[in-house]
C-alpha cells in the first residue's frame, strides 16, 4: 500500500513539473505582436462644387489592400459648416471595385462637410472631407482651413 501512495505522489509531482516547464517554455517564446488591420475609406472629391448641380459623393473602401464589395453599411452625411444638426443622410450604393456612391445637390453657398459612415469587417470608420460650394470668399476658405488645422493639432493630427 505504501508503494501505491509513493507512486501516486511521484506521478503527481511529475505532472506538476511538466506543466511548469510548459509554462516556462511559453514565457521564453517571443510574443507575436498582433496588429489590427483597419478598414480604410477614402472620399475622392474636388475641393469645390457648383451650386444647384448634382454632385456624386463617393467612398472607396479597402481592407488589407483589397477592395471591399460587401460592406455592411455605407452612408454619407452632409451638412453645412456649423449646422451639423441639419445634416442629411444618403445610403451609399455599390458601384463596383469597393466604390460606393450617392448623389447630393447643394442648394446654398457655403462650406460643407461630407462624412462617410462605413461599417465593414466588424469595424466602423467615419472619415470626412470639406467642400466649398458656390460663392465662398478666399477669406472664408482661409479661416475655415486655419480652424481645421487647429482642430487637427488639438487631436494629434487625427
Secondary structure, 3 states (H helix, E strand, C coil): CHHHHHHHHHHHHHHHHHHHHHHHHHHHCCCCCCCCCCEEEECCCCCEECCCCEEEEEEEEEECCEECCCCCEEEEEEEECCCHHHCEEEECEEEECCEEEEEEECCCCEEEEEEEEEEECCEEECCEEEEEECCCCHHHHHHHHHHHHHHHHHCCCC
